[in-house]
Amino acid sequence: MDVWLWGATALLVGIAPCGWIAIRASRADALVALELAGTVATLALVLLSEGFNRASYMTVPVALAFLSLVGSLLIARFLGRHL
């Protein structure tokens, strides 16, 4: 294992507290945890792509970055009255 894979592993472990907060906290805090989990997952996938030396694996994190932003904005829009 190289440094890229160790970093990806550390980031993936960091998603667990985001899930805990998303389940147990208020709706506004859960939305923030969801956005943070999307960012951490995107960075972990970028590190995995570098760790495996595959440039073709970079398309998934690029798509995830866009989709997690759009998804968070849609959830904020639908929960706007309740936040």
C-alpha positions in Angstrom: 0.0 0.0 0.0 1.2 3.5 -0.8 0.4 6.9 0.7 -2.6 7.4 -1.6 -4.4 4.3 -0.4 -3.6 5.1 3.2 -5.1 8.5 2.8 -8.2 7.1 1.1 -8.7 4.7 3.9 -8.4 7.5 6.5 -11.0 9.5 4.6 -13.4 6.6 4.3 -13.2 6.1 8.1 -14.1 9.7 8.4 -17.5 9.1 6.7 -18.8 7.1 9.7 -19.2 10.2 12.0 -21.1 12.0 9.1 -23.5 9.1 9.0 -24.0 9.2 12.7 -24.7 12.9 12.7 -27.1 12.5 9.7 -29.1 9.9 11.6 -29.1 11.5 15.1 -29.1 15.3 14.6 -31.6 17.8 13.5 -32.5 18.3 9.8 -30.2 21.2 9.3 -27.2 19.4 10.9 -28.0 16.3 8.9 -27.9 18.3 5.7 -24.5 19.6 6.6 -23.3 16.1 7.4 -24.6 14.9 4.0 -22.7 17.6 2.2 -19.5 16.8 4.1 -19.9 13.1 3.4 -20.2 13.8 -0.3 -17.1 15.9 -0.2 -15.1 13.3 1.8 -16.3 10.5 -0.5 -15.2 12.5 -3.6 -11.8 13.0 -2.1 -11.5 9.4 -1.2 -12.3 8.3 -4.7 -9.7 10.7 -6.1 -7.1 9.2 -3.8 -8.1 5.7 -4.8 -7.7 6.7 -8.4 -4.2 7.9 -7.8 -3.4 4.9 -5.6 -4.3 2.5 -8.3 -2.6 4.6 -11.0 -5.7 4.6 -13.2 -6.7 7.9 -14.8 -9.9 6.4 -16.1 -11.2 6.0 -12.5 -11.2 9.8 -12.2 -14.6 10.1 -14.0 -16.5 8.7 -11.0 -15.3 11.4 -8.5 -15.9 14.2 -11.0 -19.5 13.0 -11.5 -19.9 12.5 -7.8 -18.7 16.0 -7.0 -21.4 17.5 -9.4 -24.2 15.1 -8.3 -23.5 15.5 -4.5 -23.7 19.3 -4.9 -26.9 19.2 -6.9 -28.5 16.6 -4.6 -27.7 18.6 -1.5 -29.2 21.7 -3.1 -32.4 19.8 -4.0 -32.7 18.4 -0.5 -32.3 21.9 0.9 -34.9 23.1 -1.4 -37.4 20.4 -0.5 -36.7 20.8 3.3 -36.7 24.6 3.1 -39.9 24.9 5.0 -38.7 22.6 7.8 -35.2 23.9 8.3 
